[in-house]
Each structure stands twice: as C-alpha cells, then as structure tokens.
C-alpha cells in the first residue's frame, strides 16, 4: 500500500507561486512557471498555451482584484483526462473608487478571458469566502 501511495504522489506535479501586487509580477510568475513546466517535460505547445493562460489569469488578478493572489498549477501524467489545472486565487474584486481604465489601449487589454476560453478544455470561476478563484484546465495528451 505504501509503495502504491508513493507512486501516486510522485506522479502528481504541483507548482504554487504567490503573485506580488507589483509591476513586473506577471513576467516573474511566467518565468517561474516556465522553468517548472520545462522540468515536467511537457510538449512545447502545451507549455506555450499554459504560459499564455497563466499570464492572462495573473494579469486579471493584478488589474481587477485585491491582493493577495496565488497561482497554482497541477498536472498528473497518469491522469486519465490528461489535463493540467491552472488557477489563480485572489481576494476578490477591487471596488476602489476612482480606479479607471481610461487611457488604456484597448489593443493591449480586454481579451484575456477570450484567450483563456479558447485555449482551455474547461474553465470557470469559483467565488468563496475571502476571494475568487479563476481556473482553466488544459488538455496535455
């Protein structure tokens, strides 16, 4: 039984990364996640899609939510569904008044949700006490 449990634990991969509410956070989180995904030996196309989803979900948390935020990525190569789970949990919507996206180039913002929906096999939002989790499952098989 212990050998079976150890085999199951080794076959599951998890990456947890706090998202600092500072300029450059998306780049740092993306770089950290890229290194982890490289260690997991995933196909390049899966890595590219995963990093794009990570970038979009983390950007959303930084721009639209209150800190703290945390990224979680998990994958099990033995999973029947062959999916990678990506989720970002934040402290909920930023309700600060006076915060405006006026002057933001629409070519640079506003497509993140569409991108995540296009790349994900499944996606959604969980609202829970203390925050919101936006998640996406990507096919890896």
Secondary structure, 3 states (H helix, E strand, C coil): CHHHHHHHHHCEEEEEEEECCCCCHHHHHHHHHHHHHHHCCCCHHHHHHHHHHHHHHHHHHHHHECCCEEEEEEEECCCCCCEEEEEEEECCECCCCCCCCCCCCCCCCCCHHHHHHHHCCEEEEEEECCEEEEEEEEECC
